[in-house]
Amino acid sequence: MNIFALFAFVIQSTRGLWRFGQTVLGVIFRHPVPGTSIIPILPDGKIVLIRRRDNGLWSLPGGMVDWGEDIPITVERELKEETGLDLVKITRLVGVYSAPDRDPRIHSICVVVEAEVQGNMSVQDTMEVIEIQAFSPDSIPSEPMSHDHAQQLKDYLEGLTTVC
């Protein structure tokens, strides 16, 4: 085999590997990522919201499901990581939100739950959260909220179970 034939073989093999790699990456990254939003309810009935560092907007706590986790474990972990609160129990499925544009970063499918919580609120993840506050249902901030969390809260307060 001369040097030109060897070079052509390497290029063809590399192109084949690159096409294979592109296909694998497309399969992995062109699927929505599952996540949760939590509507944390304190014993006094107030709803806990966080203010996000990345956009400064109020938000429900929550996040992506990690490999090997189910939704209840993710809810418990994200609640603790973002608010310092402990999960008592998940009390209601509020909805499943899957619009491709609901999260500006990626296409994610969000399972939203109501949860009874307890403990002391404190910012745990300062890279993600700048403020935590509890609101009575009639005093939820009217300013824009992150992602589609205003719609999630609206559906919750109206007693709806939403799949969209």
N, C-alpha and C positions, 0 to 999 in steps of 0.2 A: 504494500500500500504506500503510495507516495504521500508527501506532506500535504498536497492539495486535497486529496481524497480524505485523509485523516481530518483535516480542518473542516471539510464539508460535513463529515460524519458528526464531529463534535457540535457544530452549529445546529444541525438537524436534531440531535439528541437534546441539546439545550432548549431549543424551541419546543420540543415535545414535553420536556419537564416543566417549562414555563407555562405552557397551556394547561397541563395537569394541575400545577400549582394554582393558576387562576381559577380553574373550575372548583377546586377544593375550597379556596378562600371565598368564592362566590356562594357556595353552598353554606358555609359557616356564617358568613357575615351578611347574607341577604335574607336572614330570617329575623323576625322581631325578637326582641329581648324581653323576657318576662320580669315584671317588677311589682311592687306594691305601693299603695298609699294607705296611710293609717289615719283614721279619724279617732284620735285618742280622747276619751271622755274621763275626766277626773271625777272623784266621788261627789263633788259639788255640782256636777253636770256641765262644767265648763269644757270647751273644746280647745285643745292645745295646738298651736300653730308655730312654725319656725320661720325665721327670716333667712333666706338663702344668701350666702356670700357671693355666689356667681352672678346673680342678677338683682339682689337687694329686695326681692319680692317675698311676700308672705307665701307660705306653702304648707301643705300637709307633710308630716314626716314620712319617710319611706325610701325605697331604693330598689336596686336590682337583686334578683334572686341569685345567690351564689351557687356554684356547682355543688350538688349534693344536698341542697336545702329544699324544703317544701315551703309553702306560703306561710304557715304558722311560725316556723323557725325564722324566716326572713322578717316577718312582722316583729317578733320579739327582739331580734338582733338590731334591726334598723331603729326601732323605738328607743332602745337603750343607747345606741351609738349617737343618735341625734338629739335626744331630749333628756337622757339620764333616767327616764321613767321605766317602771317595770310593768310588763303585761300581766294583767289579772286573767282576762279571757277575751277571746274574739266573740263578739255578740251578734254580729250581723254582716252579711255580704251586702255591700252597697251597690257594687257593679263591677263590670269588666269594660275597660276603655281601651280601644284598639286603633283609633284613627291614626294613620301613618304620620300625621303632622302634630300629634298631641305633645310630643317631646321634641324640642328644637334640636337636640343632639343626635338622636337615633330614632328608629321605629321601635317603639316598645309597647307591650301590652301590659296594662296596669290593672291589677286586682285590688279593688278598694274595699276595706273592711272598717267597721266600727269596732273599737276595742275599749274595754274597761281597763284603766291604768291606775297606778298608784306610785307614790314616791315623791322625791324632790326634783323639780325641773332644774336642769343645769346644762349649759352648752358643753357637750362632750367633744364633738368634732369641730374644732375652730376653723378648719380648712373649708368646711361646708356650711356651717351654721353661725350666724352672728347674733341671733336673738331668739328667745323662746318666750311665748306669752300665752296665757289662757284667756279665752273669751267666752262670755255667755253667748248662747246661740243667736240672740238678737243684737249682739254687738260685734259680729264678725266684721273685720275691715272691709270697706266697700272699694278700696283701691284695687287695681289689678293684682291678680295672683299669678304665681308661676304655673307654667304648663297649663293643664286644663283643670286645676284644682278648684277654681271657683264653680265650675260646672259640677264637679264631684260633690262639693259641699252643698250646692243647691239641690242636687238630687237627694242627698242624704237628708237634708232638712225637710224636704217634701215627702219623705218616706218612700221614695222610689227605689226599685232595684233595676239598674240600667245595664244593658248590654249594647255597646255601640262601638 
